[in-house]
Amino acid sequence: MSSENLLESSVDSTISAEIDDPLCDALAVADARAAMSGAFVAGGAWAVRLHAPDRLKVNCVVRGEPVLVREDTGEQVQLAPGDVIVSDGALPYILCSAPDVPPQPSGPLPTDPRTGFRRLGTGEDAMCVAGHVDLSRDRGGLLRDALPALVRVRGDAPEAATLRRLVEQLLDEMTGHRPGATAAMDHIAQLVFLHVLRISLADTANLPAGWLRGLADERVAPALRLMHGDPARAWRLEDLARAASLSRTAFAVRFRDTVGVPPLTYLLTWRMSLAARALRHEATPVAVLAREAGYGSESAFSTAFKRAMGSSPRDYRRSPQPLGAGGQ
């Protein structure tokens, strides 16, 4: 079974699921779809509470120095122009001019009819471009579990230059009123998110144990590529350890420390994630999916799938698929 391309658009030509790239695989299987929510300008004393279950929130600071306050820990992050934040929308947080300003709920905000930008407070001291990554289809938490609750790419970091150019393109599309602007913005938003993930791979200190951290590990990554490349194969620990140039014991310990689960547990999760996406998007018979997932019988596959996903393959296929999550 092979995963599909990251984008269902013109970007498809540049990122192919045929390439041996577990990052593309995982993004496709999670159905991670980035989109822009718009932009807002703010001035004076202002604060807004942001909450978006089943989404990652993306905020790109264009102007000003807003403060991000995590409501789960109380941590305050002073942002600067050029900063890009990706945060877990399941944990509410506040963007504000100062932490002592009472926040208003996100909801509908006054909109400038000329630019379409939303407004907070008075003036235009700050400007942010906002977006989200829809995770409502990622029922296994494949992507969310691999990321920290808050990822910050500083605007003055060398690797942020590409992000700055992408945000400039977003603003150009927002204000240019050209045909296809909405589609163009969503494609650029996908590239923004992909670039943040690439930067995270280069600096794994803040990544939790998970497949994303595993991709950055020179010993674990070859084993991940083998499992992604041929998920139906009955991989043995010896095979994977050999690819990592480690003994069985050393590989098992390193894999679990890096990815968070034993190698064969990860393989099972990956197989079920592939099967779940096929059930959402294809009419492939369950018996065929069972073989593609490496199972000798449909009943064994169905039992494993129900244990992992909470419902049988047929019930999963019949269940209404989410269209996206609400929230700002």
Secondary structure as GFF3:
##gff-version 3
##sequence-region A 1 328
A	DSSP	three_ten_helix	10	13	.	.	.	ID=ss1
A	DSSP	alpha_helix	22	29	.	.	.	ID=ss2
A	DSSP	beta_strand	33	43	.	.	.	ID=ss3
A	DSSP	beta_strand	47	50	.	.	.	ID=ss4
A	DSSP	beta_strand	55	63	.	.	.	ID=ss5
A	DSSP	beta_strand	67	70	.	.	.	ID=ss6
A	DSSP	beta_strand	76	78	.	.	.	ID=ss7
A	DSSP	beta_strand	84	88	.	.	.	ID=ss8
A	DSSP	beta_strand	93	96	.	.	.	ID=ss9
A	DSSP	beta_strand	104	105	.	.	.	ID=ss10
A	DSSP	beta_strand	118	121	.	.	.	ID=ss11
A	DSSP	beta_strand	126	134	.	.	.	ID=ss12
A	DSSP	three_ten_helix	144	146	.	.	.	ID=ss13
A	DSSP	beta_strand	150	153	.	.	.	ID=ss14
A	DSSP	three_ten_helix	158	160	.	.	.	ID=ss15
A	DSSP	alpha_helix	161	176	.	.	.	ID=ss16
A	DSSP	alpha_helix	181	202	.	.	.	ID=ss17
A	DSSP	three_ten_helix	204	206	.	.	.	ID=ss18
A	DSSP	alpha_helix	211	215	.	.	.	ID=ss19
A	DSSP	alpha_helix	220	229	.	.	.	ID=ss20
A	DSSP	alpha_helix	237	243	.	.	.	ID=ss21
A	DSSP	alpha_helix	248	259	.	.	.	ID=ss22
A	DSSP	alpha_helix	263	281	.	.	.	ID=ss23
A	DSSP	alpha_helix	286	292	.	.	.	ID=ss24
A	DSSP	alpha_helix	298	309	.	.	.	ID=ss25
A	DSSP	alpha_helix	313	318	.	.	.	ID=ss26
###
